[in-house]
């Protein structure tokens, strides 16, 4: 075993013998006569072939040798980084001898004393197993490790490299690390700020003060690179507020006496606040006059100066000219400050730029996702004319895949002035996930579900869902698969197979369903697509609604029950059976849905998406409309139409507003009504926050068995003031589903002080709309006074079937957190406008994980 050697390995080189020879003797080192090299011999090499070493030399046999040639040969050998030492001699027989000492091979690289993961350190080093060892590499790696720790705020970290020599000219490299304490940021102060407080400016920079309770903060340490970025952020903050002359005079970081924290001080000069003065667009483009471009930019005279609006104006001009067919446009804003009037005159000079072509598209960061999955979303191909609009569109499409947390498409110079390369840098995120949902409501104390899916199967962009769940109410099994590019074309196709059993106790029925579906989709435009589907489903609906009725004199159970009904006798004259089996109750609004039915259904869905970001939009819109027709065979006939859309808009103070709507209508045909399982149920996880699952919409209210009864009168037109005998005040109700709904949402996304990488979002919202409309046959019970109840206890009879397509309103707060263990969502809502029979839900919680 070798011992520990010093870090510095000596490098030496000697050219030719310089000692004087006896007079008259041959002088082998003499180069005055420019002797000819007859042969080149290599000695001392162990791993490197002699022929390889000869190839590094600028001389070969048959050429004259000189001192200049020998110096060049030595430089060439050392320049390879393969040799620790080299010596060249030349004798009288024309033999040039090259004696080398090879640099060692790194056997392994080790770290001692580190708490940081070795993978994070190793990926930054030049040295690695089987690499050539050099002193320069060790020094560079030592400094790089120190830089890594400084970026983490550990400025007291020290790194000492040690070299252990091994047989066969190998070495182990050991970095002895003392990380030291983490240095935080004790205080961030500002000098020269008059218009904004220190607290406001601290929110503008990325560096944060260290707080013991804020364990999620990752920028509460001193980083020189981040400090430079903070200078830029301050400049952006002030210029957005109209301070066009703002500058950061200095940014100083001072270490505290105990060497544990830094004091950071920014010295700024704010200058006056400016407004926009004259705005002009000058263009040489024939198809796009300057006046039309002025209308698309978001800047007007008299507005407060804002550097962000300047950037948006350039983007708007580039986009507008791109749509008009100009792929290469040069937009140059010219600003003229007028200190005396505190205005800034802006002239946008728009000219056609030089034609540039895409030479190459480089994709980086996709360790799992195949290149072709990303390339097929690019709106540009190698050899196409460069177009900034298409580049931005490509970036949005790649981001819309949902496979990457970050997507950035940048331009790099090509091999010629009219060539450019596009670098597509992506950061992959988890595309497989499991979802665990939980909720608290007045009807169910706790609800849990589980789901497993992979949205990027084997990196091919395919979607696979395996949904296996079970609870006291639900048993579900489903397999779904989608190929987004069937046969290599933009043709989405897929299938699903499912078997479900659902105890929908809010509606009083149990559904057993199984079947399969096929779907295919294709684009109709750059921003639109259409999907076609077919579904074959077998449903078995069971209404588990107990009931009982007393036999009158001379009656038998068969006289009061439908044919074939099952029953039991409680005593001698009380018949106990399913409520729907009694002749007097068979007009229950859901009784007609009982039994097995086969649904054969075709449908389509048309979608347009013009959002600026498919994951976290702040501008643009989206619209979906679809229809499903059941009756292509099977036992069920209905036509269902649904539509939903959303509009996003940036608001002042970094808020993002959204207006959303969701509407649907279903109607039977061929003398068929709409079965209960084909109706719409809203509330809870089915939409309309602030209401329980199926808690908003038509309901059937009936007397609870053994309920208290009081005398009362009816209040409806056909029975107004008529006595109804006794009214039941102890009632039970259930949802019966609606044929129509229309729900809108106003939402304002709140800008939070937390860093974006923490993935925390919050929004204020209000949901408003109506849910209702049922078949007239479902209201037959309202024609029978004996069915009336008093669910509000005011002594006035209420119709048992309530169907009010009336306005409901709720409002609240929604919080989303993309946590390390999966997405978490909490909705806190209050129903502000509701019907008396609606069911409320104040808090809903869901959480999940990803892999």
PyMOL commands that set and color helices and strands:
alter all, ss='L'
color gray80, all
select helices_A, chain A and resi 50-56+67-79+118-122+135-151+198-204+224-240+290-296+307-323+371-375+388-400+486-488+557-560+579-581+591-593+652-654+676-678+684-686+717-719+756-758+776-783+785-787
alter helices_A, ss='H'
color red, helices_A
select strands_A, chain A and resi 4-5+13-14+39-43+83-90+95-102+105-112+158-166+170-178+184-191+247-255+261-269+275-283+329-338+343-352+357-364+404-413+419-428+432-439+447-457+462-470+474-483+491-504+509-523+528-542+546-550+567-570+574-578+595-609+620-634+638-650+656-668+699-703+709-714+723-728+731-735+740-750+760-772+796-797+801-802+808-819+822-833+843-850
alter strands_A, ss='S'
color yellow, strands_A
deselect
rebuild
show_as cartoon
